[in-house]
Structures are given as C-alpha cells and as structure tokens.
Amino acid sequence: MLRTTINMKSAVFVKIELAANHLGISKRGVVILLLMRVRKDFSWHQGGFSLVKYQARDPLKRWHRFTITFREKENELFSDFRRLGKLSVSFFVSKAVEKYLDELLHAKGESHNYVDIDQYAIGQSAVDGVICWEFYWGPMPKRQKKRKNAKIIRITFKK
C-alpha cells in the first residue's frame, strides 16, 4: 500500500466521516468508492493543456489533512485522473463528494463494480512516427487488435 495525503475542506471531511459511520466502512473505503465513481464518467473531467488545478483557497484555513493508503492499481488510476483531468486528487475527492455521495449513500455502499480494477495497463504504440500512450482501466479485451509497433509497458493483474 502506498501512503499519501489528501487535503480537503473540513466540511468535506465531515461528510466523508458521516458517510463512513452510516455505511459501516472506513473513511478510506468511502474515498475509494467515490473516486471509482469518477472512473465511470471520467470523460466529463477531461483537462486541457494547462496546469493542474487545485481547490480554491480558504481564507479561514478550514482544511483537514487526511492520510490515506492506496493500492498500487488505485494509485496509478488516481494519478491518471490528475494527469489527464488536470485536477489534484484532493480536488477530485471534493468533486466526488459533491457529485456522488448521495448516490453512494442511497446504494448503501454497494460498489456496482466501480471498485475492482481487474487489470490496469499502460501501453505504447507508434503511428506514423508519433508515440501514442494508452491507458487501460479495467480488463483488457481478450482479442485486442494487434497494431504494428504496439506494446504494453506496464500491467497489473487482479490478485
């Protein structure tokens, strides 16, 4: 497990804490369930060619520093969120609480297959001299169309 810190507004932390108590799971579990819901409609979070955006400053400094551990595959996925969505992971957590917390509570913590990352891979191919990077979030098709110069750089399997 990889350990990192998420900075969130105190009000967001309180919502996560209440949800964890209501659902009978850890605060880490709530954060993971919320972030996995981002995966299902990540296309709404595409970033542009810009710097990573962070949450708005709070002049009263009402922040909570939350230490969390991620499994390797979770860390890779959430790092992709940051890299591709151009928002900090902390900002994604804040947005996920806003957008998905009611859904999570209504579903009583059911994961709806958002939680398990069966397989995570990064691939690379070349098209007319241009290097293309490919991210696979979930199981890869058994029969992937083989392209010339395509290769998988990194892959993790379900344990």
Residue pairs with C-beta under 8 A, 6 or more apart in sequence:
1 69
1 70
1 71
2 69
2 70
2 71
2 72
2 75
3 67
3 68
3 69
4 67
4 68
4 69
4 70
4 75
4 89
5 65
5 66
5 67
5 68
6 31
6 65
6 66
6 68
6 89
6 90
6 93
7 55
7 63
7 64
7 65
7 66
7 90
8 16
8 55
8 63
8 64
8 66
8 90
8 93
8 94
9 55
9 58
9 62
9 63
9 64
9 94
10 62
10 63
10 64
11 62
12 64
12 93
12 94
12 97
13 64
13 66
15 97
15 101
16 27
16 30
16 31
16 34
16 66
16 97
17 27
19 30
19 101
19 104
19 105
20 26
20 27
20 29
20 30
22 105
23 29
23 30
23 104
23 105
23 108
23 109
24 109
25 33
25 109
27 66
28 68
28 69
29 109
30 104
31 66
31 68
31 93
32 74
32 115
33 104
33 109
33 111
33 114
33 115
34 93
34 96
34 97
34 100
34 101
34 104
35 74
35 77
35 78
35 81
35 89
35 92
35 93
35 96
36 111
36 114
36 115
37 96
37 99
37 100
37 103
37 104
37 114
38 45
38 81
38 92
38 95
38 96
38 100
39 77
39 114
39 137
40 114
42 81
42 84
42 85
45 81
45 85
45 87
45 92
45 95
46 84
46 85
47 53
47 84
47 85
47 86
47 87
48 86
50 86
51 86
52 82
52 86
52 87
52 88
53 86
53 87
53 88
53 91
54 87
54 88
54 90
54 91
55 88
55 90
55 91
55 94
70 78
72 156
73 117
73 120
73 156
74 117
76 120
76 122
76 156
77 117
77 120
77 137
78 89
78 92
79 89
80 135
80 137
81 87
81 89
81 92
82 88
82 89
82 92
84 135
85 92
87 95
116 158
117 137
117 138
117 156
117 158
118 138
118 139
118 157
118 158
119 136
119 138
119 139
119 140
119 155
119 156
119 157
119 158
120 136
120 137
120 138
120 155
120 156
121 134
121 135
121 136
121 140
121 152
121 153
121 154
121 155
121 156
122 133
122 134
122 135
122 136
122 152
122 153
122 154
122 155
123 133
123 134
123 135
123 136
123 150
123 151
123 152
123 153
124 131
124 132
124 133
124 134
124 150
124 151
124 153
125 131
125 132
125 134
125 147
125 149
125 150
125 151
126 132
126 149
